[in-house]
Amino acid sequence: MTDRSLPPPLRAVRTAARCPVCSKDVVAGYRPFCSKRCADIDLGRWLKEGYRIETEEGPSEDDPEAAGPSGQGG
Ligand SMILES: [Zn+2]
């Protein structure tokens, strides 16, 4: 028998991929999701984030000292 130095069997990198939406087994066709449904859900989620329009709504507080220093003299 010839002892051939074969490389060790590469372990199949089985990443425990789970659907980020429902934590189910990921389907190759819908990676990284388990189904189109979940893909849509995730897509909708981040779309919502994008829809959020940044508005500069500052607190409209009237300064108590509206009137400036009025010099009254005579
Ligand atoms: Zn899913």
PDB file of the backbone (N, CA, C, O) and the ligand in Angstrom, with CONECT records:
HET     ZN  A 101       1
ATOM      1  N   MET A   1       0.848  -1.202   0.000  1.00  0.00           N
ATOM      2  CA  MET A   1       0.000   0.000   0.000  1.00  0.00           C
ATOM      3  C   MET A   1       0.878   1.244   0.000  1.00  0.00           C
ATOM      4  O   MET A   1       1.827   1.373   0.774  1.00  0.00           O
ATOM      5  N   THR A   2       0.547   2.087  -0.836  1.00  0.00           N
ATOM      6  CA  THR A   2       1.315   3.329  -0.894  1.00  0.00           C
ATOM      7  C   THR A   2       0.654   4.383  -0.001  1.00  0.00           C
ATOM      8  O   THR A   2      -0.528   4.710  -0.096  1.00  0.00           O
ATOM      9  N   ASP A   3       1.491   4.858   0.835  1.00  0.00           N
ATOM     10  CA  ASP A   3       0.946   5.851   1.765  1.00  0.00           C
ATOM     11  C   ASP A   3       1.046   7.237   1.136  1.00  0.00           C
ATOM     12  O   ASP A   3       2.076   7.906   1.216  1.00  0.00           O
ATOM     13  N   ARG A   4       0.008   7.621   0.545  1.00  0.00           N
ATOM     14  CA  ARG A   4       0.026   8.940  -0.083  1.00  0.00           C
ATOM     15  C   ARG A   4      -0.369  10.000   0.940  1.00  0.00           C
ATOM     16  O   ARG A   4      -1.312   9.852   1.717  1.00  0.00           O
ATOM     17  N   SER A   5       0.387  11.046   0.894  1.00  0.00           N
ATOM     18  CA  SER A   5       0.075  12.112   1.852  1.00  0.00           C
ATOM     19  C   SER A   5      -1.010  13.019   1.277  1.00  0.00           C
ATOM     20  O   SER A   5      -0.762  14.056   0.661  1.00  0.00           O
ATOM     21  N   LEU A   6      -2.172  12.570   1.515  1.00  0.00           N
ATOM     22  CA  LEU A   6      -3.286  13.390   1.031  1.00  0.00           C
ATOM     23  C   LEU A   6      -3.659  14.442   2.071  1.00  0.00           C
ATOM     24  O   LEU A   6      -3.577  14.224   3.280  1.00  0.00           O
ATOM     25  N   PRO A   7      -4.051  15.530   1.574  1.00  0.00           N
ATOM     26  CA  PRO A   7      -4.473  16.593   2.507  1.00  0.00           C
ATOM     27  C   PRO A   7      -5.711  16.144   3.270  1.00  0.00           C
ATOM     28  O   PRO A   7      -6.509  15.341   2.786  1.00  0.00           O
ATOM     29  N   PRO A   8      -5.843  16.665   4.430  1.00  0.00           N
ATOM     30  CA  PRO A   8      -7.010  16.295   5.221  1.00  0.00           C
ATOM     31  C   PRO A   8      -8.293  16.700   4.518  1.00  0.00           C
ATOM     32  O   PRO A   8      -8.354  17.720   3.831  1.00  0.00           O
ATOM     33  N   PRO A   9      -9.291  15.899   4.702  1.00  0.00           N
ATOM     34  CA  PRO A   9     -10.575  16.199   4.047  1.00  0.00           C
ATOM     35  C   PRO A   9     -11.113  17.546   4.504  1.00  0.00           C
ATOM     36  O   PRO A   9     -11.334  17.801   5.688  1.00  0.00           O
ATOM     37  N   LEU A  10     -11.305  18.370   3.528  1.00  0.00           N
ATOM     38  CA  LEU A  10     -11.813  19.700   3.874  1.00  0.00           C
ATOM     39  C   LEU A  10     -13.226  19.582   4.425  1.00  0.00           C
ATOM     40  O   LEU A  10     -14.135  19.011   3.823  1.00  0.00           O
ATOM     41  N   ARG A  11     -13.337  20.133   5.554  1.00  0.00           N
ATOM     42  CA  ARG A  11     -14.666  20.081   6.157  1.00  0.00           C
ATOM     43  C   ARG A  11     -15.585  21.067   5.451  1.00  0.00           C
ATOM     44  O   ARG A  11     -15.288  22.251   5.292  1.00  0.00           O
ATOM     45  N   ALA A  12     -16.659  20.538   5.058  1.00  0.00           N
ATOM     46  CA  ALA A  12     -17.631  21.405   4.378  1.00  0.00           C
ATOM     47  C   ALA A  12     -18.048  22.518   5.325  1.00  0.00           C
ATOM     48  O   ALA A  12     -18.598  22.295   6.403  1.00  0.00           O
ATOM     49  N   VAL A  13     -17.761  23.713   4.869  1.00  0.00           N
ATOM     50  CA  VAL A  13     -18.109  24.855   5.719  1.00  0.00           C
ATOM     51  C   VAL A  13     -19.620  25.043   5.701  1.00  0.00           C
ATOM     52  O   VAL A  13     -20.200  25.710   4.844  1.00  0.00           O
ATOM     53  N   ARG A  14     -20.194  24.433   6.670  1.00  0.00           N
ATOM     54  CA  ARG A  14     -21.655  24.562   6.738  1.00  0.00           C
ATOM     55  C   ARG A  14     -22.019  25.681   7.701  1.00  0.00           C
ATOM     56  O   ARG A  14     -22.110  25.495   8.914  1.00  0.00           O
ATOM     57  N   THR A  15     -22.216  26.806   7.128  1.00  0.00           N
ATOM     58  CA  THR A  15     -22.584  27.933   7.976  1.00  0.00           C
ATOM     59  C   THR A  15     -24.043  27.807   8.364  1.00  0.00           C
ATOM     60  O   THR A  15     -24.940  27.699   7.528  1.00  0.00           O
ATOM     61  N   ALA A  16     -24.227  27.827   9.614  1.00  0.00           N
ATOM     62  CA  ALA A  16     -25.603  27.705  10.095  1.00  0.00           C
ATOM     63  C   ALA A  16     -26.364  28.972   9.746  1.00  0.00           C
ATOM     64  O   ALA A  16     -26.685  29.802  10.596  1.00  0.00           O
ATOM     65  N   ALA A  17     -26.632  29.077   8.464  1.00  0.00           N
ATOM     66  CA  ALA A  17     -27.336  30.262   8.009  1.00  0.00           C
ATOM     67  C   ALA A  17     -28.811  30.179   8.359  1.00  0.00           C
ATOM     68  O   ALA A  17     -29.503  29.200   8.080  1.00  0.00           O
ATOM     69  N   ARG A  18     -29.236  31.219   8.962  1.00  0.00           N
ATOM     70  CA  ARG A  18     -30.647  31.263   9.338  1.00  0.00           C
ATOM     71  C   ARG A  18     -31.273  32.528   8.781  1.00  0.00           C
ATOM     72  O   ARG A  18     -30.635  33.572   8.651  1.00  0.00           O
ATOM     73  N   CYS A  19     -32.515  32.390   8.468  1.00  0.00           N
ATOM     74  CA  CYS A  19     -33.234  33.547   7.956  1.00  0.00           C
ATOM     75  C   CYS A  19     -33.280  34.617   9.046  1.00  0.00           C
ATOM     76  O   CYS A  19     -33.736  34.356  10.159  1.00  0.00           O
ATOM     77  N   PRO A  20     -32.810  35.810   8.724  1.00  0.00           N
ATOM     78  CA  PRO A  20     -32.794  36.885   9.721  1.00  0.00           C
ATOM     79  C   PRO A  20     -34.195  37.353  10.094  1.00  0.00           C
ATOM     80  O   PRO A  20     -34.384  38.088  11.063  1.00  0.00           O
ATOM     81  N   VAL A  21     -35.152  36.924   9.322  1.00  0.00           N
ATOM     82  CA  VAL A  21     -36.518  37.378   9.581  1.00  0.00           C
ATOM     83  C   VAL A  21     -37.258  36.407  10.483  1.00  0.00           C
ATOM     84  O   VAL A  21     -37.843  36.799  11.493  1.00  0.00           O
ATOM     85  N   CYS A  22     -37.224  35.146  10.110  1.00  0.00           N
ATOM     86  CA  CYS A  22     -37.989  34.168  10.876  1.00  0.00           C
ATOM     87  C   CYS A  22     -37.101  33.081  11.468  1.00  0.00           C
ATOM     88  O   CYS A  22     -37.594  32.159  12.117  1.00  0.00           O
ATOM     89  N   SER A  23     -35.794  33.184  11.245  1.00  0.00           N
ATOM     90  CA  SER A  23     -34.825  32.246  11.836  1.00  0.00           C
ATOM     91  C   SER A  23     -35.034  30.821  11.337  1.00  0.00           C
ATOM     92  O   SER A  23     -34.757  29.852  12.044  1.00  0.00           O
ATOM     93  N   LYS A  24     -35.517  30.715  10.130  1.00  0.00           N
ATOM     94  CA  LYS A  24     -35.678  29.382   9.556  1.00  0.00           C
ATOM     95  C   LYS A  24     -34.468  29.046   8.696  1.00  0.00           C
ATOM     96  O   LYS A  24     -33.600  29.887   8.461  1.00  0.00           O
ATOM     97  N   ASP A  25     -34.429  27.821   8.238  1.00  0.00           N
ATOM     98  CA  ASP A  25     -33.324  27.409   7.373  1.00  0.00           C
ATOM     99  C   ASP A  25     -33.343  28.213   6.083  1.00  0.00           C
ATOM    100  O   ASP A  25     -34.378  28.395   5.443  1.00  0.00           O
ATOM    101  N   VAL A  26     -32.159  28.683   5.733  1.00  0.00           N
ATOM    102  CA  VAL A  26     -32.069  29.517   4.536  1.00  0.00           C
ATOM    103  C   VAL A  26     -32.167  28.662   3.290  1.00  0.00           C
ATOM    104  O   VAL A  26     -31.577  27.584   3.221  1.00  0.00           O
ATOM    105  N   VAL A  27     -32.896  29.129   2.327  1.00  0.00           N
ATOM    106  CA  VAL A  27     -33.028  28.427   1.057  1.00  0.00           C
ATOM    107  C   VAL A  27     -32.100  29.080   0.047  1.00  0.00           C
ATOM    108  O   VAL A  27     -32.050  30.302  -0.091  1.00  0.00           O
ATOM    109  N   ALA A  28     -31.367  28.222  -0.654  1.00  0.00           N
ATOM    110  CA  ALA A  28     -30.360  28.734  -1.579  1.00  0.00           C
ATOM    111  C   ALA A  28     -30.952  29.762  -2.532  1.00  0.00           C
ATOM    112  O   ALA A  28     -30.321  30.774  -2.836  1.00  0.00           O
ATOM    113  N   GLY A  29     -32.131  29.504  -2.987  1.00  0.00           N
ATOM    114  CA  GLY A  29     -32.752  30.395  -3.965  1.00  0.00           C
ATOM    115  C   GLY A  29     -33.114  31.756  -3.394  1.00  0.00           C
ATOM    116  O   GLY A  29     -33.293  32.727  -4.129  1.00  0.00           O
ATOM    117  N   TYR A  30     -33.218  31.809  -2.077  1.00  0.00           N
ATOM    118  CA  TYR A  30     -33.663  33.059  -1.467  1.00  0.00           C
ATOM    119  C   TYR A  30     -32.678  33.600  -0.452  1.00  0.00           C
ATOM    120  O   TYR A  30     -33.021  34.382   0.434  1.00  0.00           O
ATOM    121  N   ARG A  31     -31.422  33.148  -0.615  1.00  0.00           N
ATOM    122  CA  ARG A  31     -30.446  33.622   0.349  1.00  0.00           C
ATOM    123  C   ARG A  31     -30.422  35.140   0.405  1.00  0.00           C
ATOM    124  O   ARG A  31     -30.669  35.792  -0.609  1.00  0.00           O
ATOM    125  N   PRO A  32     -30.137  35.709   1.546  1.00  0.00           N
ATOM    126  CA  PRO A  32     -29.941  34.991   2.818  1.00  0.00           C
ATOM    127  C   PRO A  32     -31.246  34.758   3.565  1.00  0.00           C
ATOM    128  O   PRO A  32     -31.268  34.699   4.794  1.00  0.00           O
ATOM    129  N   PHE A  33     -32.307  34.628   2.829  1.00  0.00           N
ATOM    130  CA  PHE A  33     -33.587  34.426   3.481  1.00  0.00           C
ATOM    131  C   PHE A  33     -34.095  33.020   3.194  1.00  0.00           C
ATOM    132  O   PHE A  33     -33.472  32.255   2.458  1.00  0.00           O
ATOM    133  N   CYS A  34     -35.217  32.702   3.780  1.00  0.00           N
ATOM    134  CA  CYS A  34     -35.755  31.359   3.610  1.00  0.00           C
ATOM    135  C   CYS A  34     -36.803  31.359   2.512  1.00  0.00           C
ATOM    136  O   CYS A  34     -37.149  30.310   1.968  1.00  0.00           O
ATOM    137  N   SER A  35     -37.293  32.517   2.199  1.00  0.00           N
ATOM    138  CA  SER A  35     -38.331  32.584   1.173  1.00  0.00           C
ATOM    139  C   SER A  35     -38.456  34.017   0.667  1.00  0.00           C
ATOM    140  O   SER A  35     -37.938  34.962   1.263  1.00  0.00           O
ATOM    141  N   LYS A  36     -39.149  34.141  -0.436  1.00  0.00           N
ATOM    142  CA  LYS A  36     -39.301  35.478  -0.999  1.00  0.00           C
ATOM    143  C   LYS A  36     -40.064  36.379  -0.026  1.00  0.00           C
ATOM    144  O   LYS A  36     -39.841  37.586   0.061  1.00  0.00           O
ATOM    145  N   ARG A  37     -40.949  35.744   0.679  1.00  0.00           N
ATOM    146  CA  ARG A  37     -41.754  36.477   1.635  1.00  0.00           C
ATOM    147  C   ARG A  37     -40.859  37.209   2.637  1.00  0.00           C
ATOM    148  O   ARG A  37     -41.004  38.407   2.882  1.00  0.00           O
ATOM    149  N   CYS A  38     -39.937  36.442   3.199  1.00  0.00           N
ATOM    150  CA  CYS A  38     -39.051  37.042   4.197  1.00  0.00           C
ATOM    151  C   CYS A  38     -38.153  38.084   3.537  1.00  0.00           C
ATOM    152  O   CYS A  38     -37.836  39.115   4.130  1.00  0.00           O
ATOM    153  N   ALA A  39     -37.754  37.802   2.319  1.00  0.00           N
ATOM    154  CA  ALA A  39     -36.907  38.760   1.614  1.00  0.00           C
ATOM    155  C   ALA A  39     -37.649  40.079   1.451  1.00  0.00           C
ATOM    156  O   ALA A  39     -37.078  41.156   1.621  1.00  0.00           O
ATOM    157  N   ASP A  40     -38.917  39.977   1.123  1.00  0.00           N
ATOM    158  CA  ASP A  40     -39.713  41.195   0.956  1.00  0.00           C
ATOM    159  C   ASP A  40     -39.854  41.928   2.288  1.00  0.00           C
ATOM    160  O   ASP A  40     -39.793  43.155   2.357  1.00  0.00           O
ATOM    161  N   ILE A  41     -40.043  41.144   3.328  1.00  0.00           N
ATOM    162  CA  ILE A  41     -40.217  41.746   4.641  1.00  0.00           C
ATOM    163  C   ILE A  41     -38.984  42.553   5.014  1.00  0.00           C
ATOM    164  O   ILE A  41     -39.068  43.699   5.456  1.00  0.00           O
ATOM    165  N   ASP A  42     -37.827  41.908   4.817  1.00  0.00           N
ATOM    166  CA  ASP A  42     -36.588  42.590   5.164  1.00  0.00           C
ATOM    167  C   ASP A  42     -36.389  43.820   4.287  1.00  0.00           C
ATOM    168  O   ASP A  42     -35.966  44.879   4.750  1.00  0.00           O
ATOM    169  N   LEU A  43     -36.703  43.649   3.019  1.00  0.00           N
ATOM    170  CA  LEU A  43     -36.537  44.763   2.095  1.00  0.00           C
ATOM    171  C   LEU A  43     -37.430  45.928   2.521  1.00  0.00           C
ATOM    172  O   LEU A  43     -37.008  47.084   2.550  1.00  0.00           O
ATOM    173  N   GLY A  44     -38.658  45.589   2.845  1.00  0.00           N
ATOM    174  CA  GLY A  44     -39.583  46.630   3.266  1.00  0.00           C
ATOM    175  C   GLY A  44     -39.099  47.347   4.513  1.00  0.00           C
ATOM    176  O   GLY A  44     -39.299  48.549   4.687  1.00  0.00           O
ATOM    177  N   ARG A  45     -38.463  46.581   5.363  1.00  0.00           N
ATOM    178  CA  ARG A  45     -37.976  47.181   6.610  1.00  0.00           C
ATOM    179  C   ARG A  45     -37.001  48.293   6.326  1.00  0.00           C
ATOM    180  O   ARG A  45     -37.128  49.418   6.809  1.00  0.00           O
ATOM    181  N   TRP A  46     -36.001  47.926   5.504  1.00  0.00           N
ATOM    182  CA  TRP A  46     -34.967  48.949   5.313  1.00  0.00           C
ATOM    183  C   TRP A  46     -35.422  50.013   4.345  1.00  0.00           C
ATOM    184  O   TRP A  46     -34.865  51.110   4.298  1.00  0.00           O
ATOM    185  N   LEU A  47     -36.440  49.681   3.571  1.00  0.00           N
ATOM    186  CA  LEU A  47     -36.999  50.726   2.712  1.00  0.00           C
ATOM    187  C   LEU A  47     -37.669  51.785   3.580  1.00  0.00           C
ATOM    188  O   LEU A  47     -37.577  52.986   3.326  1.00  0.00           O
ATOM    189  N   LYS A  48     -38.335  51.299   4.599  1.00  0.00           N
ATOM    190  CA  LYS A  48     -38.991  52.227   5.521  1.00  0.00           C
ATOM    191  C   LYS A  48     -37.980  53.207   6.096  1.00  0.00           C
ATOM    192  O   LYS A  48     -38.209  54.413   6.182  1.00  0.00           O
ATOM    193  N   GLU A  49     -36.855  52.628   6.482  1.00  0.00           N
ATOM    194  CA  GLU A  49     -35.826  53.466   7.071  1.00  0.00           C
ATOM    195  C   GLU A  49     -35.423  54.565   6.099  1.00  0.00           C
ATOM    196  O   GLU A  49     -35.183  55.711   6.479  1.00  0.00           O
ATOM    197  N   GLY A  50     -35.357  54.168   4.809  1.00  0.00           N
ATOM    198  CA  GLY A  50     -34.948  55.135   3.811  1.00  0.00           C
ATOM    199  C   GLY A  50     -36.011  56.188   3.589  1.00  0.00           C
ATOM    200  O   GLY A  50     -35.731  57.341   3.261  1.00  0.00           O
ATOM    201  N   TYR A  51     -37.253  55.744   3.783  1.00  0.00           N
ATOM    202  CA  TYR A  51     -38.342  56.691   3.552  1.00  0.00           C
ATOM    203  C   TYR A  51     -38.369  57.810   4.593  1.00  0.00           C
ATOM    204  O   TYR A  51     -38.867  58.913   4.368  1.00  0.00           O
ATOM    205  N   ARG A  52     -37.811  57.458   5.724  1.00  0.00           N
ATOM    206  CA  ARG A  52     -37.836  58.451   6.805  1.00  0.00           C
ATOM    207  C   ARG A  52     -37.133  59.722   6.370  1.00  0.00           C
ATOM    208  O   ARG A  52     -35.912  59.764   6.216  1.00  0.00           O
ATOM    209  N   ILE A  53     -37.906  60.716   6.182  1.00  0.00           N
ATOM    210  CA  ILE A  53     -37.328  61.988   5.750  1.00  0.00           C
ATOM    211  C   ILE A  53     -36.810  62.753   6.960  1.00  0.00           C
ATOM    212  O   ILE A  53     -37.495  62.963   7.961  1.00  0.00           O
ATOM    213  N   GLU A  54     -35.589  63.144   6.804  1.00  0.00           N
ATOM    214  CA  GLU A  54     -35.004  63.866   7.929  1.00  0.00           C
ATOM    215  C   GLU A  54     -35.479  65.310   7.917  1.00  0.00           C
ATOM    216  O   GLU A  54     -35.129  66.095   7.036  1.00  0.00           O
ATOM    217  N   THR A  55     -36.266  65.629   8.896  1.00  0.00           N
ATOM    218  CA  THR A  55     -36.772  66.995   8.985  1.00  0.00           C
ATOM    219  C   THR A  55     -36.144  67.686  10.191  1.00  0.00           C
ATOM    220  O   THR A  55     -36.013  67.126  11.279  1.00  0.00           O
ATOM    221  N   GLU A  56     -35.780  68.886   9.944  1.00  0.00           N
ATOM    222  CA  GLU A  56     -35.167  69.636  11.042  1.00  0.00           C
ATOM    223  C   GLU A  56     -36.252  70.355  11.825  1.00  0.00           C
ATOM    224  O   GLU A  56     -36.510  71.548  11.665  1.00  0.00           O
ATOM    225  N   GLU A  57     -36.869  69.552  12.680  1.00  0.00           N
ATOM    226  CA  GLU A  57     -37.924  70.151  13.483  1.00  0.00           C
ATOM    227  C   GLU A  57     -37.362  70.530  14.848  1.00  0.00           C
ATOM    228  O   GLU A  57     -37.399  69.754  15.802  1.00  0.00           O
ATOM    229  N   GLY A  58     -36.866  71.693  14.902  1.00  0.00           N
ATOM    230  CA  GLY A  58     -36.288  72.149  16.171  1.00  0.00           C
ATOM    231  C   GLY A  58     -37.386  72.596  17.110  1.00  0.00           C
ATOM    232  O   GLY A  58     -38.481  72.975  16.692  1.00  0.00           O
ATOM    233  N   PRO A  59     -37.071  72.543  18.356  1.00  0.00           N
ATOM    234  CA  PRO A  59     -38.046  72.968  19.370  1.00  0.00           C
ATOM    235  C   PRO A  59     -38.304  74.461  19.277  1.00  0.00           C
ATOM    236  O   PRO A  59     -37.410  75.285  19.471  1.00  0.00           O
ATOM    237  N   SER A  60     -39.538  74.780  18.978  1.00  0.00           N
ATOM    238  CA  SER A  60     -39.864  76.199  18.822  1.00  0.00           C
ATOM    239  C   SER A  60     -40.170  76.800  20.196  1.00  0.00           C
ATOM    240  O   SER A  60     -41.314  76.854  20.648  1.00  0.00           O
ATOM    241  N   GLU A  61     -39.142  77.226  20.801  1.00  0.00           N
ATOM    242  CA  GLU A  61     -39.337  77.823  22.123  1.00  0.00           C
ATOM    243  C   GLU A  61     -39.063  79.318  22.050  1.00  0.00           C
ATOM    244  O   GLU A  61     -38.015  79.780  21.599  1.00  0.00           O
ATOM    245  N   ASP A  62     -40.034  80.018  22.505  1.00  0.00           N
ATOM    246  CA  ASP A  62     -39.864  81.471  22.493  1.00  0.00           C
ATOM    247  C   ASP A  62     -38.985  81.904  23.671  1.00  0.00           C
ATOM    248  O   ASP A  62     -39.196  81.516  24.819  1.00  0.00           O
ATOM    249  N   ASP A  63     -38.035  82.689  23.343  1.00  0.00           N
ATOM    250  CA  ASP A  63     -37.155  83.154  24.422  1.00  0.00           C
ATOM    251  C   ASP A  63     -37.932  84.046  25.389  1.00  0.00           C
ATOM    252  O   ASP A  63     -38.666  84.946  24.982  1.00  0.00           O
ATOM    253  N   PRO A  64     -37.755  83.779  26.629  1.00  0.00           N
ATOM    254  CA  PRO A  64     -38.444  84.633  27.615  1.00  0.00           C
ATOM    255  C   PRO A  64     -38.010  86.075  27.492  1.00  0.00           C
ATOM    256  O   PRO A  64     -38.798  86.998  27.702  1.00  0.00           O
ATOM    257  N   GLU A  65     -36.776  86.255  27.158  1.00  0.00           N
ATOM    258  CA  GLU A  65     -36.316  87.641  27.031  1.00  0.00           C
ATOM    259  C   GLU A  65     -36.388  88.064  25.573  1.00  0.00           C
ATOM    260  O   GLU A  65     -35.383  88.278  24.895  1.00  0.00           O
ATOM    261  N   ALA A  66     -37.639  88.171  25.129  1.00  0.00           N
ATOM    262  CA  ALA A  66     -37.844  88.547  23.739  1.00  0.00           C
ATOM    263  C   ALA A  66     -37.350  89.985  23.527  1.00  0.00           C
ATOM    264  O   ALA A  66     -36.616  90.287  22.586  1.00  0.00           O
ATOM    265  N   ALA A  67     -37.772  90.827  24.416  1.00  0.00           N
ATOM    266  CA  ALA A  67     -37.389  92.237  24.272  1.00  0.00           C
ATOM    267  C   ALA A  67     -35.942  92.431  24.668  1.00  0.00           C
ATOM    268  O   ALA A  67     -35.490  91.936  25.701  1.00  0.00           O
ATOM    269  N   GLY A  68     -35.260  93.123  23.872  1.00  0.00           N
ATOM    270  CA  GLY A  68     -33.848  93.360  24.181  1.00  0.00           C
ATOM    271  C   GLY A  68     -33.720  94.428  25.262  1.00  0.00           C
ATOM    272  O   GLY A  68     -34.696  94.982  25.766  1.00  0.00           O
ATOM    273  N   PRO A  69     -32.496  94.670  25.573  1.00  0.00           N
ATOM    274  CA  PRO A  69     -32.209  95.684  26.604  1.00  0.00           C
ATOM    275  C   PRO A  69     -32.614  97.088  26.111  1.00  0.00           C
ATOM    276  O   PRO A  69     -31.920  97.719  25.314  1.00  0.00           O
ATOM    277  N   SER A  70     -33.774  97.544  26.624  1.00  0.00           N
ATOM    278  CA  SER A  70     -34.244  98.853  26.158  1.00  0.00           C
ATOM    279  C   SER A  70     -33.703  99.943  27.076  1.00  0.00           C
ATOM    280  O   SER A  70     -33.957  99.976  28.280  1.00  0.00           O
ATOM    281  N   GLY A  71     -32.973 100.796  26.468  1.00  0.00           N
ATOM    282  CA  GLY A  71     -32.401 101.882  27.270  1.00  0.00           C
ATOM    283  C   GLY A  71     -33.412 103.020  27.437  1.00  0.00           C
ATOM    284  O   GLY A  71     -33.808 103.674  26.472  1.00  0.00           O
ATOM    285  N   GLN A  72     -33.803 103.226  28.653  1.00  0.00           N
ATOM    286  CA  GLN A  72     -34.782 104.290  28.891  1.00  0.00           C
ATOM    287  C   GLN A  72     -34.148 105.375  29.767  1.00  0.00           C
ATOM    288  O   GLN A  72     -33.805 105.178  30.933  1.00  0.00           O
ATOM    289  N   GLY A  73     -34.030 106.433  29.171  1.00  0.00           N
ATOM    290  CA  GLY A  73     -33.390 107.498  29.978  1.00  0.00           C
ATOM    291  C   GLY A  73     -33.826 108.874  29.478  1.00  0.00           C
ATOM    292  O   GLY A  73     -34.375 109.002  28.384  1.00  0.00           O
ATOM    293  N   GLY A  74     -33.595 109.821  30.227  1.00  0.00           N
ATOM    294  CA  GLY A  74     -34.045 111.083  29.767  1.00  0.00           C
ATOM    295  C   GLY A  74     -33.193 112.225  30.197  1.00  0.00           C
ATOM    296  O   GLY A  74     -33.482 113.372  29.859  1.00  0.00           O
TER     297      GLY A  74
HETATM  298 ZN    ZN A 101     -37.717  33.511   6.774  1.00  0.00          ZN2+
END
